[in-house]
């Protein structure tokens, strides 16, 4: 698998897991789970990874792992939590051959 999406994601948001564990948006601090809820992505199969302020006080990103799709997704949003963009990369781009050794099961939520 090409690592093109991983490289793009790490260039834009930094290495996976190195972002912030909370963000200040309009003067209020949000942890990762509060950000998930604020952008409407607080589903059982979504796990937050990290967050970033991309442009001071105007553009933010929340990086998550989508268990069902097995994708790392970066949701970009504004200070009103409106969707601006997203970037995706398959987790295999980080795991390499270990991806095929991991016990995903048929339905990855049940296998974890």
C-alpha positions in Angstrom: 0.0 0.0 0.0 1.2 3.5 -0.8 2.2 5.7 2.1 1.1 8.8 0.2 -1.9 9.6 2.4 0.1 9.0 5.6 2.8 11.4 4.5 0.3 14.0 3.6 -1.4 13.7 6.9 1.8 13.9 8.9 3.0 16.9 6.9 -0.3 18.7 7.7 -1.0 17.6 11.3 2.3 16.1 12.6 3.2 12.5 13.4 0.3 10.5 14.6 -0.4 11.0 18.3 1.8 14.1 18.7 -1.0 16.7 18.6 -2.8 18.3 21.5 -5.0 16.5 23.9 -7.3 19.6 24.2 -8.0 22.8 22.2 -9.2 26.2 23.1 -12.0 27.3 20.8 -13.6 30.7 21.3 -12.0 30.9 24.8 -13.4 27.5 26.0 -11.1 24.5 26.4 -12.4 21.2 24.9 -10.9 17.8 25.5 -10.8 15.3 22.6 -14.2 13.7 23.5 -15.8 17.1 23.8 -14.5 18.0 20.4 -15.9 14.7 19.0 -19.3 15.7 20.3 -19.0 19.3 19.1 -18.3 18.2 15.5 -21.0 15.5 15.6 -18.6 12.5 15.3 -19.1 11.0 18.8 -20.0 7.5 17.6 -19.1 4.2 19.3 -16.7 3.2 16.5 -14.7 6.5 16.5 -11.7 7.1 18.9 -10.0 10.4 19.2 -6.2 10.6 18.7 -5.2 14.2 18.9 -6.1 17.7 17.8 -4.4 20.8 16.3 -5.0 24.5 15.8 -4.1 24.9 12.1 -4.8 28.7 11.8 -5.0 30.8 14.9 -8.6 30.9 16.3 -10.1 30.1 12.9 -9.2 26.5 11.7 -8.8 23.4 13.8 -8.4 19.7 13.3 -9.4 16.6 15.2 -7.7 13.4 14.3 -9.6 10.1 15.0 -9.4 6.4 14.4 -12.5 5.0 12.6 -12.6 1.4 13.8 -15.2 0.3 11.3 -13.3 1.7 8.3 -9.8 1.2 9.9 -8.9 4.7 8.8 -7.2 7.6 10.5 -9.4 10.6 9.7 -8.6 14.3 10.3 -11.7 16.4 10.5 -11.0 20.1 9.9 -13.5 22.6 11.3 -13.9 26.3 12.1 -14.5 28.1 15.4 -18.3 27.4 15.1 -17.5 23.7 14.6 -18.6 23.7 11.0 -17.1 21.1 8.7 -14.3 22.4 6.4 -12.4 19.4 5.1 -11.2 15.9 6.0 -8.2 13.8 5.2 -8.1 10.0 5.5 -5.4 7.4 5.6 -5.7 3.6 6.1 -4.2 2.4 9.4 -2.1 -0.1 7.4 0.1 2.8 6.3 1.3 3.0 9.9 1.2 -0.6 10.9 2.8 -2.1 7.7 2.9 -5.9 7.9 1.6 -5.9 11.5 -1.8 -4.9 10.0 -2.2 -8.4 8.7 -1.1 -10.0 12.0 -3.5 -8.0 14.1 -6.6 -9.8 15.3 -9.2 -7.5 13.6 -11.8 -10.2 13.3 -14.8 -9.9 11.0 -16.2 -6.9 12.8 -13.3 -4.9 14.3 -15.4 -3.4 17.1 -16.1 -6.9 18.4 -12.5 -8.0 18.0 -10.9 -5.3 20.2 
